[in-house]
Amino acid sequence: MERSSDSELWQRAVAGEPAAFGALYERHARTIYNYLFRRCADWSLAEDLTSIVFLETYRRRRQVAIEDGSLLPWLYGVATNVLRNQRRSLRRHADALRRLPAPEPVVGVAREAAERVDAARHVRALLAALQELPQRDQDVLALCLWQELSYEDAAAALGIPIGTVRSRLSRARTRLAKLAARNGPPFEVAPKERAFES
């Protein structure tokens, strides 16, 4: 059986077919989840934000624009906006969280838990360096390098011209290389993916 395109599934979803929206969720949730984790360095928050992205997409289903037959540019745009809103909310709670005592180490932690902690630590270090870049450069870097979007799809997701994507990406790469050289050993710009469990 031939796989339905995003455009076909979206038309069926807008017409009221829940299974079509479910198929789009299954197709793209992991990609959006990994993008969100790479931006926030928190597995459970990334899961929550992924749900918000798809709920918001469905809520605004009559306004969705499919780019070149793919729903992904729209989803990336929604995810980027959801992250911005989440960051505003997190700023209010950050001071309270910093006052909490550090958890005691647990003996015999499972390997998977240790890997998750290492991955989160790595992404936090990377995000700390990225915080020195302007937000617009961070968005382009995350979409083009981490999510491997084409310049065209990144431009569609962010609502900016392709030339702007190219110049922001070039500027971000240059500044990130300088930050890495200044802050010690180089870090991996594309953190490892983790399976998304829907």
Order of alpha helices (4+ residues) and beta strands (2+ residues): alpha-alpha-alpha-alpha-alpha-alpha-alpha-alpha
